[in-house]
Amino acid sequence: MINSNEYNSYYQPYIDYATNSSILEGLSINLKDVVAFFETISEEKQEYAYAKGKWTIKDILLHLIDTERIFSYRALRISRNDKLPLQGFEQDDYVLNGYANNRSMENLIKEYIAVRKSTIALYKSFNTDALLKIGEASGFPISVRALGYIITGHENHHVSVIKKRYL
């Protein structure tokens, strides 16, 4: 599926959660499954956090959106042979300043769908050479291919956490 030299070992759990053989298949399946999952969450649970300092379910959905945007941007830059190292991002700051709980779940889901469709279009444009290109993000090598699997695996991880700890 993917070589371990294409990503930092930090991402191994997300690679493991990416259960599909193709990036496009995973992105497409998750588009349907993730939307259906978040649509079933009751209004009472949407702003629930299982412990003090933990994110709410809405925060998690916005985190998935933000992370996908950032990882897709990384994939775009690397695929275009941009050699400049890409900086990391502080996810907690993004959640704190995203104000997800001030938005409706419907609005967040619409944004998720728009971002996912954009990611699918981007990955459809990549040929094999583009997918295998490796750049640097957060101080480590990362391939365009790995980023595609990480997006779906990261999402699957968070859905699993919601099911175990929030619902």
N, C-alpha and C positions, 0 to 999 in steps of 0.2 A: 504494500500500500504506500508507505512513505518511509524514507530513511531517517534515522535518528540524527544524522548530521544536518538535517534541514531545519532544526528548531532547538531551542533551549529545553533541557529536561524538565523545566518548570511546567511546560505545556503538555507533558506526557499524559496526565489524567484527561485533558481535553481531547487529545488525539484518541485516547482509548474510548471516550464517550462518543466519538464520531463513528457511528456504526455502519455507515453506508460505504459502498465500494467506490462511488464517484462523488466528487464535490457537488456537482450540480444536482445529483439525486438527493443528497443530504440537505442541501439548501431548499430544494423544492418540497420535500417531504416535511421538513421542519416548518416551512411557511404555513402549510395547512395545519399540522399538529399543534404548533405553538399558539397559533391564533385560536384554534378550537379550545385549547387548554385554558388560556387566559380568559376567554369568553365565558367559561363555566364558573369562574371564581366569583363568589357572592360579593355584593357591595360591602358587606360587613367585614369581610376578610381582606379587601384590597389594600387597606392602610394598616393592616396588622403586621407587627413585628414580634417574633417569638421571644425576644429578650431585649433589654435596654441596650441601645447602641447598634442594634441590628437593623438592616434595611427592611422596609415594607415590601409587599408584593409589587406595588406600583414602582417603587425604587428599583427593584430587580429588573422589571421590564424595561425601564429607561436605561439601566446599566447595560442590558443586552443590546439595546439600540445604539447607545454611545460606543460600546466596544466594537460592534459590527462596523460602524462608520469608520472608526480609527483603523481597524484591521483591514478593511477594504481599501482605505487610503494607502496604507502600507503596501498592500498587494499592487495597487496601481503604480505607485512610485517604483517599486522594485521591478515590476514587469516592464517598465519603460526605461530600465537600465539606469535609474537614478542611483548614484553611488554614495550620496550623502547619508550618513547614519541617521536613523529615525529615533527620536527621543521617546521615552516611556510616558505614561500619563498616570496621574494619581486618581484612581477610581473613586476613592471616598470623597474627594473634592468635587468630582463630577456629579456624584449622587447628591451631595449637599447643595450644590448650586443648580441642580436640575429641576427642583421643585415638583417632582412627579406627583406628590400628593395633592397639589393644587390643580391637577388635570384629571379629566375623566378617563376611565379605563378605555372607553371607546376611542378617545383621541389618541391615547398611547398606542393602541392596537393599530390604528390607521397609520401612524408614523412608522411603526414596526413593519407593516406591509410595504410601505413606500421604500424604506431602506432595504428590505430584503429583495424586492423586485430590482432595485438598482444593483445590488450585489450579484444577483443572478445574471443580469445583463452584462456586468463587468466580467464575470467568470466565463460566460459564453464567448466573450471576445478573445480569451486567452488560448493560444495554441500550446502545444507541448513544450516548446522552448520557453515560452513565457512562464508557464507553471513551474518549471524547474529552476528559474532564476533565483539566486539567493542574494539577499541584501543584509543590512544590519538594522536591528531594532532593539532598543533597550540594552544595547551593548552586546548583543548576541546575533549569530547568523539566523536568518529565517527565510524560508522559501515562499514563493507565491502559493504553491500547492499546500504547504503546511498551514498557511493562514486560512485557506478555505476550510480545511478540516477543523482547525481550532475554532472557527466561528460557530460551526454546528455543535462541536463537542462542548464548548463553553456554555452554549445555550442548553444542551441536554443536561449538563451538570446542574445548572441553576433550576431547571424544571424539577429535577430529582430532589434537590434540596427543598423546594417549595412543597412538594408532595410529602416529604418526610417530616418537615418541621413547622409548616404553616397551616396545613389543611387537616 
